[in-house]
């Protein structure tokens, strides 16, 4: 009944033979396969039995005529593990899948009866159900018995028939089903395949087996963070899993689409039993089983002596508040720190954030942690706060811990601020650990993560520390061996493996694809992570871009990613991988191909594996791909297939200034596509490459999700772009494309569309009603008389970022202006709004908008044009962070209209935005404003700032005003905390 090498008996016989031959490795492999079969069989049986329980409760009528047979099989399967019961084996799995097929047919028969389908179909289903039940009943007596019998009475206990199913027989919770992003997409495709009514029963059984194998792998992936694995082996294994998952998804999607096409052609479609599909499912099952039995094992030693000593606060984990009171502190009555005065400028934002929390109106005892890796400036920040005059006034009694106290507490330093009961007490707790000790959680606020400094901040801190140094001291500091940095990073490098989840490690590792010291735009990195399914989404209602941004911010907070540049409003603009960390990762990349990083594809680095997963052209002539990309016209199809068949992403960093268009990239793409390569490509990023020519065959890259042509000055897109039905991001900002092909409306998955505002990119009238409904970003759109606003763009209500320009002075545009106004009013998910009203010669013109108070998520506004309704300025939402006004021609003081916005960080008032002669900033106004730019305000003569206004201001810029504007004394007194830049008109 059950025969073959894959049966349990067959595997045991093979194991015995290998034992006699002394082939222990092969023997261990067979045992792992047996163990894996047991796990998968347990999952399969539990799922089928749960499914039957649901049917018995919700639709018991479906069992009419087969109750006795179904209950007999149910009772047999419930005897797992007891005497005369059955073990979890391949054979039991086969029976479980057959039984699940019966349950599905019973439900189909019931549905057919309710629809009053012809008797012949119900009769056919009944015959098939009875045949399957007889087959199952004939298989059960031949099931292998349990390997270890539990000594129970021969009579089956009554509780086994009436028991509530144990966790073994219960479906995993929804949270448990949200497994790693590498597996989830494949599970979704397999589930969609199972939903096909035309799927042949044999194919369905094989597909269910693969799903259960994946669920078993999902359990392993979910538990990765709680066990200690060999990370090198894990990265190799993860790469194999990623390869299998991506390749299988493409094949399955092909067969699903093929079935849909067949059903459209004829309603008479038989069971889909394509030999090719069966072979693909068999291959997939074999690959998944191989991954299951070869998955990395837990290290025998959870921590080796070579690993860096845990520089945490274990000694303080059990420290109580009373013990803190007894610690040896040194009190100070003056403002002198333990060492010299540190540099304030580089820590201004951190000081402001900590002071806000420290001085909050809270009379209770509070611990405020400062968190960061070694050498990031935690103690420096604490000293800056300790010596602050406001702190000294607010907390007359302060204390800094002595060396004795610090060593008692472990890897933490405590600055205890003891105050009157009216102000409460505060402790600033400095730690490298990411978690808060349990005994301090109830009295702690969220940790303040100290990020890595930017290059400018680092240099400012470095030069400040050596401002009084001698030439010899400067020389010694500059000549310090670079490898010392790795010692500083050792604890962080260890924590990457210890603390980061698997998907965060993959996100972090992906930064190696970019060149060394390359400033990576946050926008570019986030779309990359989303396009390649690198982020793990737990809440399906949450946008993947938000999850990716949160992941990046966490990596920054942990000191693993460095902020290279910030926007004026304080948000992150570009990031990079710290050099020391990059060097460490590259040493790992020679041993594992977790990303298949293409920077290192030389065969000597990856012996026996020439397949490239992520291709990045760094213009490195020593890279084996250089000739393929930049020349290689004679490269054979076989050679291309050998390297580029399964490439997931292609990026070029050819940012060199050129006079002629770049031809080689288009030719390389064409050769690869014609050789059946790049068909799995998800990311094509040619940002800053000068005028690359895209082949018409681009439409064959149906898996493409990100097409980045920003700053390429590209002149047109291929018409085949309509075939890219999985495309999510199309970025043609800063190109010469002004008319998009009509087919752009057919991209139903498109989420982000960046157009070229400077080249007046237009959208032609749409072809149908439901188009681009998933769009979240639309930037750079030029609206003219033909732009489909009404019953077109105004249907796009999920937009979170909108940027457009329109020539409002034309009479023919009045209806369009009104349509845009109504459209913006209805965009309740909007986060960023940029609207320019311009004339033919790009001068500001009338701009009409309605109040935006209902846009609760709106954080960034850019308005260029004469406001026909100036009162909207006083009705901006409280969520506003960044505001730019140009040509607004306000007559009322904008400082009085805007100073109550609690979150405003950046305010830019450009030419003709204000026509008044005076401005007045009141006490307490603009509590968070950091950047203020006043450009070409020619009528402004007087500016008054009260004491206590603009307290957070760090950057003031006054430019091109015809009348000299005197900076208020209140602001001049804040130097050097406040950077003031004044540029005269003649400059």
N, C-alpha and C positions, 0 to 999 in steps of 0.2 A: 504493500500500500504506500509506504513512504520509503523511497529508495534514492540512491544517488549520493554523490560526494557531499552535497550540501545538507543532507539529512543529519539529524543528531547521531544516529547510529553510524552513518558513513564517516562523520568527523571523528567519532570515538575510535573507529577501526583505523583511520588514518593516523590518529594520535598514537595508538598502540604500535603501529608500524614504525613511526618516527622514533618512538622511545627505544625500540629494539635496535634501530640503526644508530642510536646515540646522537641524533640531530636535535639538540636541545632548543636551538633557536626556532626551528620549524615547529617543534612541539609547543613551545610557549605561544607562538602565533596562533596555533589551533585552539589552545586553551583560551586565549583572549577572544577569539572568534566565538567560541561557545559561550563565554561570559557575556559578550555583547548581544548574542542572540537571546539570551535569557532576559536581559534588560529590555530589549525591543519587544519581545513577546509579552512581557509584563505590561508594557505601555499599551500594546495592541489589545490585549484581552480586557484590561481595565476600561479602555475607551469604548469597546464594543458592548461590554456589560452595562456601562453607564448609559449608553445609547438605548439599549433594550429597556432599562429601568424607566427612562423618560417616555418611551413608547407605551409601556405598561400603565403609566400614570395618566398620560395625556390622551392616548388613543388606543385603549385596550381592544376596541372593536376590530382592529386590523388583524388580530390573531384568530378570527373566526375560521374554524376548519383546521387549524394547525396548532391549537393551544397545547395539545398533549406533546407533540414533537418538540415544540419550542421550549416548553418547561423542562422536558427531559434533557435537552442539550444544555439549558441554563444550569440545571443542577449538577451535571457532569463537569462543566467548566468551573463551578464554584468549589470543586473538591481539590483545588490546587494546593499542593504541599502536604495534604493529609494522607493517611494510609490508604493505599489503593488509588490515590489521586494521580494527577499528572504534573509533570514538571514544565517549566516555561522553556519551550524548545521551538525549533523551526517548524516542527510538525504541528504544534499547538497554534503557532502563529497562522499557519495555513488554514486551520479549522476556524480560527477567529475571523479571518478575512472572508471566508465562505459564509459564515454566520452573519457577518455584517451585510453581505450582499443580499441575504434573505430578508433581513430587516428593511433594507432599502426597497426591495421588491414589494414587500408587504405595504409599505407606505405608498408606493406607486399604484398598487392595486386599489388601495383605499381612495387615493386621489382620482383615479380613473372612474371609480364608481360615483364619486361626488360630481364629477363633470358629465356623468352619463355618457361616457365613451362607449363605443360599440362593444357587444358581448365578446366578440372575437379577441379583442385586446386583453380584456380581463381574464378570459379563458386561457390565453397564452401565458399570462403572468402567473396564474394559478398552477398551471402545469410545470412551469419553470421553478416555482417555489417548492413544490412537492419533490421534484427531482433533486434539487439542491439539499433539501432536508434529509432525503434518503442517503445522499452521498456523504453528508456530514455524519450521520448516524453510523455509516459503515466505516468511517475514518477513526472515530473516537476510540473504539476498542483497541486500535493499533497504536494509540499514542504512547510514547515512552513514559513509564511510571516515574514518580518523583524519585530523584537520586537518594534523598534522605527522607525516610518515612517518619512522621511524627506519631508517637505511640498514643493513639486514641482508640476508643472502643470501635468495634467493627460497625456498629450502627452509627450513621452519620448524625452528629449532634443536631438537635432541632435549631440551635441558634444560627447554624450555617445557612439554613433556608430562610430565616426571618431577620438575619442580622442587617444592621445599617452598614452599608459598604464602608470598608476601611479606606484610608488614603490611597492604598494600592488600587482601589477600584473607583476612584473619583477623578474627575477631570481636573487638570491644573487650573488655578485661578487665572483671571484675565491678566493680572500682573505677571504671573509666571510665564504666560504665553508670549509676552513681549520680550523675546530673546534677542540675542545680538543681531545687529543689522546685517551681518553677513549671511545669516540663515533666513531671517524673516521674509525677504523678498522672494526667495525660492519657494518657501512654504506657501506663500500667497499664489504663486504661479501654479504649483501642484494642486492646490485646492480648486483653482479655477479649472484646471484640467479635469478633476474629478466631477465637477459640476456638469460636464458635457454629457448629455443624455445618450449621445451616440458612442460613448467610450465602451470598448469591448470589456467584458467582465475580467478576462485575464490581464488586460492592461490596467484595469482599475485596481486589481489586487496588487500588482507590482508597484503601482503609484502609491497605494496606501502604505506599503512596506517602506518605501522611501520616506514618506512623511513621518512615520514612526521612528525611523533611523534619525531623521533630522530633529525630532523632539528629544531623542536621547542625547544628541549632540548639544541641543539647546540647554539641557540640564547641566551638561558639563561646562558650557560657556558661562552660564549664570553663576556657577560656583568657582570660577577662576579666581575671583578676588579674595576668596577665603583660604586658598591653598598656595603653597610655594612651588612654582614650576621653574624648570630650566627655560629661561626666556628665549634663548637662541633656538631651541627646539620648538618652542611655542610659535615663534615668528615664522619659521619654515612651515609648520603645520597649518597656521592661519593662512598663509599664501596659497597652499594647496586647496584649502577649503574655499577660499575666495575664487580661485580658478574654476573649481567644480561648479560653484553656485552660479557664477556669471555665465559660463558656457551653457549650463543646463537651462537657465532662464530664456536665453535666446532660442534654443531648440523648442522648448515647450510653447513659447509664444508663437512660434511659426506654426505649430500644429493646431493651436487654438484658432488662429486666424484662418488657417486652411479649412477647418471645420465650419467656421462661420460662413466662409465663401461658398462652401458646398451646400449649406442649408439655404442660402439665398437663391442658389440655382435650382434646387429641387427640394420639394418637401419630403420626397422618398429618400431618406438617407439612412443607410444601414449602420451597423455598429462599426465605429472607427477602430479598425485593427490594422493600422499601417505597420508593415514589417519594420520600417525605419524607426517609427515611434517605439515599438517594442524593443528594438535593439538599443535605442537611446536610453530608455528607462532601465534596461538591464545594465548598461554601462554605468549609468548614474548610481544605481543601487550598489554595484560592485565598488565604485569609487567611495561612496559614503560609508559602506561597511569597512573598507580599508582604512579610511580616516578614523573610524570609531576604534578600531583595534590598534591603530598606530598613534593615537593621540598622546600628547606628552604626559608623563607620569610625575607625581609629586616627588620632589627631592627628598632623599633620605635625611638630609640635614637641612632643616628649615633656615638655617643661617650659618654660613661658613665663617671661619676666622678672618678670611680676607675681606669680608664685607665691612664697611665702615661702622664704627661704633655708633649706636643710636644716640644721636645728640638731641635727645628729647627732654621731657620733664617728668620722667618716670618717678623720680624721687618726690616730686611735688604732687603726684596724682592723689595721694591720700592726705595731703596737707590741709588741715582745717583752718577756719578763720581764726580760731584761738591761737593756733600754732603760728600763723602769720603775725599775730600781734606780738608773739614772743621773739620773733626773728630779730637779729642784731642789725638795727638801722642806725645810720648816722644822720643826725638832724642838722639842718642849716637854717640860719636866720637871715642870710643874705642870698644873693642871686648867683653865687659862684658855683659852676658845675664841677664835677670831678676832674675834668680835663678842660682844655682850651675851648673857646667858643666855636661851635661848628657852623658850617655854611647854611644859611637859611633858604636862599633862593631855590636850591634844588629840591627842597622839601616843603615848599610853600603850600601846595595843595594838601599834603598829608597833615601839616600842622593845623590848617584850617579845619579839616575834617575831624581831627582829634579834639581840637579845642571846642568845637560845636558839641561834641558828646560829653566832654569833660565838664563843661560849664552849664549843662542842661539843668533845668529847674527840677531836680530830683533829690530829695532829702535822704534817700536810702543809700545803703552801702553798695557800690558797684565796682566790678573788675572790668577794665577795658584792655583786652589783649591787643598787642602789636605782633603780627605774625609775618615771618619771612625767613629766608635761608641765611646762612652765615655770610657776613660781610655786606648785607644790603643796607645797613644804616639804621637798624632798630634802636640801638643805644643812642645814636646821633639824634634821632627824632625825639626820643625821651628827654634828652638834655635840652633840646630846643623848647620843649613844652615846660620842663622844670624851671627854666630861666625866664619864661615869658612873664612880663610885668602883670598882665591881666590875671594869670594863674596865681602869681604871688599875692596879688591883692584879694583874689577870691578865696584862696586857701592860705591863710597866714602861717599855718604850721605845715611844714613839708619835710619829707625825709627821703634820703637816697640810701639804698642798701650797701652795707659794707661787703667786703670780699667774703667774710664769714657767712653772712646771710645768703649771699648768692650761691655759695657752694652747698649750703644746707638745702636750698630749694632745687638745685639741679640746674638743668639748662634753661633757666629763666632768671630774669632780673626784675626786681619789684621796686618801682618808684611809688611809695605810698604817700598819698596826699591826705593828710588828716585835717579835717575842717570842723567848723562849728556845726552843730546839729541842724542849723538852718540851711546849710549848703550841702550836707551829706558828706560821705567819705568816698574817696576814689583810690583805686590801685591800678597803675599801668603795669601790665604784665607782659614781658617780652619773651617770646618763645619761637622756636623753630618748628614746633609740632603743629599739625593742621587741626588737631582736635582739642577740645577744652576738657580738662579733667572733670569727671562727674560731680565731684563735690563743689566745683566752682560754677557749674552751668546755671544754677538758679540765681546766682548773683552777677553773672557776666552778660555783657552785651555781645553782639556779633564781633568777631575779630576784625581788626583793621589790617587788611593784607598790604604789605609793603612790596611794591613792584620793583623790578629792575629799573635803574635810571636810564634815560635816553643818553645818547652820546654827548649831547651838549650839557646835560645835567651832570653826567659823570665827570666830564672835563672840568666843569665849574667846581665840583666838590674836590677833585684832585688838586687843582691849582690853589684853591682856598686853603687846603691842608698844608700846602708847601709855600704859602705866600711869604713866610719869613725864613724859608730854608736857604741854606748855602748852595753854591754851585755843586759841591760834592754830594750833598744830600739829594739834590735834584737828579744828579747822574745815577746815584744808587737806586733811586726809585724807578727811573726809566729803564735801568738795566736789570731789574729784578727778573729772574728766570720765569718764563711764561708758564712752565709746567706747575708752578706753585698754584696757579688758578685751579688746576684740576683737583688739588687737595681741598680747596675751598668748596668745590662742586661735589665732592665725593658723597656727602650726605644727600644732596639733591638727586644725584644720579641713582643712588640706591632707592630713594623714595619714588622715583618714576615707576619702578617695578613693584614696589611694596604698596603704594597708595593709589596709583592711577588705575582706573578701569581699563579694560582691553580697548574699547572704542576710543578712549582719550589718548591712549598710547599710540594708536594708529593715526589719530589726528596730529599728534605732536611729531611723529616720525615723518609725516608727509611734508613737513617744511624743508626737509633735506632736498627735495626736488628743485627748490629755488636755488639760484647761485649763492655763494658765500657773501655775506654782508649785503644781501639784496633786501631792500625795504619792500615788504610784501603788503600791498593794499589790503586792508581788512575785508573790503568788498570782494576782492578777488579770491581770498582764502576761503571765505564762508561759502561762496558759490561752488568752489572746488569741493569742499567737504560734502555739501548737499548733493552735488551731481554724482559723486561716487559713493553715496550711501554710507559715509563714514560716521555720521552722527546717529546716536541711539535715541529714538523718539518714543517716549513712554506715554505721552498724552496725544492721541490722534488729532485732537483739536488744536494742538500747538503747531505753529509753522516751523518747518525744519530749519529755516534761517535763524529763528529765535533760539532754537536749541544749539545750533552751531555757534552763535554769538556768545551764548552763556558758557559753552565749552571753552572758547577762546579766552574769555575773561577769567575763567577759573585757572587756566594755564598761566595767564599773566600774573594772577594773584599768587600763584605758587612759585613764581620766579623761574618758570621753565620756558617762557616766551618773553622776549624783550620788546617793549614799546619803542619804536624808532622815532615816530612823529605823532603828534596830537593835532586834532582840529582846534580851531579857536575856542570852541565851546567846551573843550576839555576831553571830548571823546577820542577814542583811539582812531588814528588814521592809517598808520602802517606799523608792521611788526617785523621781527626777524628772530631767528634762532640764535641764542648766544653762542659765540664761537667755540668756547670750551665744550659746551654741550654737543654742538655739531660734530666736533672731532670725535667725541665719544661714540656718537651714533654711527659715524662712518666706520669705526672699527667693528661695530656690530653688523653693519651692512655687508661686510665681506664674508660673514658667516651665515647670514640669513637673508631671505628676499621677501621680507614682509610687505614691501611695496614694489618690489621689482624695480628699484630705483634705477633709472636709465643713465644716470650720471656715471655709474660704475657697471657697465655691461660687458667689459672686456672678459673674454672667456677665462682668463687666468684668475679672475676674481670670483666667477661663478662657474666652477668646473662642471661640465656636463649639462649646463642649463643656459641655452642661448635665448630663451624666450624673454621678451621684454614686456613688462606690464604697463609701465609709465615712462613714456619717452620724453626726454627733456634735452633740447639742443642748447648747449652752453658754448657753442663755437669752439669746442675742444678738439683739435685735430688728432689727438691721441685716442679719442673715443672711436670705437669701431663703427659707430653709426654716422660719423661725420661725412665720410665719402658717400654713404647711401643717400644722405639728405642733400648735401651740397654739390654732388657730382653724380657719380654712380649710374650714369645713363645705361651702362651695360650690365648693371646688376641683374642677375637672373631672377625669375619669378620664384624659383625654389629658395634662393638665398633670402628674398624678402619674406617669404612665408615662414622660413626658419626663425626669423627674428620678430616679425611684426604681426603675426596672425592674430594674437590675442591682446594687442595693445589696448589699454583702457583710456589713456590720455596722451595727448601730444601737445607740448608747449615749446615754443621757440623764444629764446631770449636774445635774438638778433636785433639789438636796439641801436645799431650803428647808423649814423646819418648817411643817407644815400641819395643819389640824384635820379637813379633809374629804379623802376619797380622790381621787387624781389620775385624772380621767376622760379627759383629752384624749389620753393615750398610747394607751389601748385603742381609742378612736375612730379615731385616726390609723392604727394598725396595721390595723384592720378595713377602712378605706377603701382602704389600699394593697393589701392582700391581695385584696380584691374586684376591684381594677383590675389584677390579675395582676402586681403589683409585689412586691418582697421575696422572690420565689420562689427566689432564689439566696442568701438570707440565711444566714450561718454563725454570726454572733454577735448575740445580743440581750441587752444588758447594761443593766439598770435598777436597779443597786445604789443604795440609799439614796433611791429615789423612793417617796413615801408611798402605799402601797396602789394601785398601778396595776391596772386591770382588764384582764385578758388576754382577748381574743376567742376564742370556740370555734374560729374559723377558723385559729387558731395551728397546728393540725395540718397545714395545707397547706404549712408551711415545712419541707419534707422534707429540706432541706440543712442545717438548723440543727444546729450542733455544740456551742454553748455557750449556756445559758439561765441568766442571772445575776439572781436576785431577792433577793439578800442584803440584810438590813436594810430591807426594803420593808413589813414587817408585812402581807404578802399573806395572805388568808384561805383561798384555795383555788386549785388548778390546774385548767385545763380538761381534761375527760376525753379530748379529742383528742390529749393528749400522747403517747399510745401510737403515734401515726403518725410521731413524730419518730425514725425508725429510725437516723438518723446522729448522734443526740445523744450527746455524750461527757461533758459536764459539766452537772449540774443543781445549782444552789446556791440553797437556800431557807433558809439559816441566818438566824436572827433574823427569822423570819416567824411568823404565827399558824396555820400549817398543822400540825395534829397527826395527821391521817390522810391518807396518800397514796393516790391512786387505785390500784386493782388493776393497772391497765395499766402501772404503773411497772416491773413485772417483764418487760414485753415489749421494753424498750429494750436490745437486744442489744449495742449499741456503747458503752453507758454505762461510763465509767472513773472518774468522780468524782461522788459524791453527798453533798452537805452538807445535813443536816437541822437542824431547830430544837430544840436540846437543852432550852432553856428552856420550850418549849411541848410537850414530850414527844411529838415526832414518832414515829409508829409505822409499821411495815411490816406489812401484812396477809399472811396465808398465801399462799405462791406458787402459781401455777397449774400449773407443770410443773417438770421436773427441771433442765434446763440453762437457767438464767436468770442474768443478770448475771455471767456467768463472766469478763468482762473487767474487772470492777470493781477499782479500785486504792485508792480512797478511800471510806470510809464513816464519816461523822462526825455526831454529834448524835442517834444512834439511841436510842430509849427501848425497853427490852426488858421486856415483860410476859408474862403467862401464854400469850398467843396468838401471840407472836412466833415465826415459824418458824426455830428454831435448828437442831435435829436434822434431817438430810436437807433442809436449806434453806440458811440462811446459812452453816452450817459447811462448805458446798461451795465457798465463796468463798475460795480459798486463795492468790490473787494479791494480796491486800490489802497495801498498804504503809502505810496510815494508817487506824487504827480508833479511833473514839470512841463510847462508849456509856454509858448509865446504866441502873440496874435497882433495883427495890425488893426488896432481898434478904430483908427480915424476914418476908415472907409464906411460909407453909409450902408453898403451891402453886408457889412459885418455886424450890424446891430443885432440881428437875430442870433448870430453865432455867439456874440458876447453874452447875450441873455441866456443862451443854452449852457454855456460854460459856467456862468454864475450859479444856475440851478443845479448843475452837475456837481460842482464843488460842495454846494450846500448839503448834498445827499451822501457825501463820502464820509461816513461816520467812523471808518477804520483808519482814516488818514493819519499818518505820522509826519510826513514832510510835504510841504506845498511850496512850489516855486512858480510864480506867474509873472510874465513880462508883457506889458502892453507897449508896443513900439510902432514907430512910423516907418516909412519906406527907407529913410536914412538912419534907422536904428535909434532915433531919439525917443525918450519916454513919452507916452501918450496916456489918455484917460484909461483908468483901471477901475472896474466895477466889481465889488465883492459884497456879500452879505455877512453879517456877524458870524463868527466862528466859535461862539461859546459852547456849542454842542459837540465840538470835536475834541473829546476828552483825551485822546491819545496824541494829539498834534503837538510835536515838540520842536519843529523847525519850519520857519516861514521866511520866504524871500519874495518881496513884492517890489516890482519895478514899474512905476507909472503913477500918474496923477490920480490920487484916490478921490473918486466921486462921492464916496461915503466915508469921510475921515473918522467918523465916530467908531468905526470898527476897531481902531487902534486901542481904544479903551475897553474893548470887548474880546480881546484875545484870550484863549483858554489858559488856565493856571498851569497847565502842563508844559507851557512853552519854555524851551531851553535856549534856542538860537533864533534871533530875529534880525533881518536885514531889510531896510527901507531905502529906496532910491527913487528920486523924483516924485515923492509923495506930496510935496508942497503943503505940509501941515502948517497951520497957523497957531495951534495951541502947543504949549510946551510938551514935547514927548516925554520928558523926564517925569512930569507930573502924571502923565497918562499911563506910564509903564512901570513905575517904581514899586508897585504892589505885587508884581508877578514874582512868586516865591522861588521859582526854579530857573529864572532867566540867568544864563551864564555868559552869553555873548550878545552884544548889541552893536550893530553897525548902521550908522546914519550917514548915507552917502549923498552925493550932490543933489541939492534942492529937496532933500527929504524934509527939511524944516526951514521955514522962511522967517521965523521970529528973530528978535534981537537979543533975547535973554533966555537962559535956562537955569533951573533951580532944582537941586537934588536935596530932598528932605532927610532928616535924621531917620535912620532905620530903613531907608529906601534901598532897593536893589540888594537884598541880603546875600545873593549868590553870584552877582555879576562879577566876572573875572576879566572880560575883555570888552573894551569900549573903543570904538573907532568913529571919529568925527571927520568926515572928508568933505571938503568944498562946501561948507555951510557959510556962504559969503555974507549973509545978513547978521550972523551971530556976533554980538559985541561983548556980552557979559555972561559969565557962568559962575554961579554960586553953589558951593557944596557945604552943607552943614556938617558939623561934627557928628560922627556916627553913621553917615551915609556912605554908600559904596565901600563897605568894610572889607569885602572880599576881592576888590579890584587889584589885578596884578599886571595888566597891560593896557596902557592908554596911548592911543595914536591919533594925532591931529595933523591933517594934511591939506595943503592947497587952499587954505582959507585966505581970501583977499584981505580981510581985516585981521590984524594980529589978535589972537585970543590968549588972554592971560590964564595960565593954569592956576586954579584956586590953591591957596596956601595949605588948606587942609590936605590936599593931595601931595603937594611938594614935600610936606613933612614926613611922608611915608617912605621916602627913599631910604635904603635901596630895595625895600620890599615891593615897590611899585616901579615898573619900567615905563618911562615916559619917552615917546618918540614924536618930535614935532618936525614937520617938513614944510618949508615955506613954498609959495607958488613958483618962485623962480628956480627952485631946486628940482 
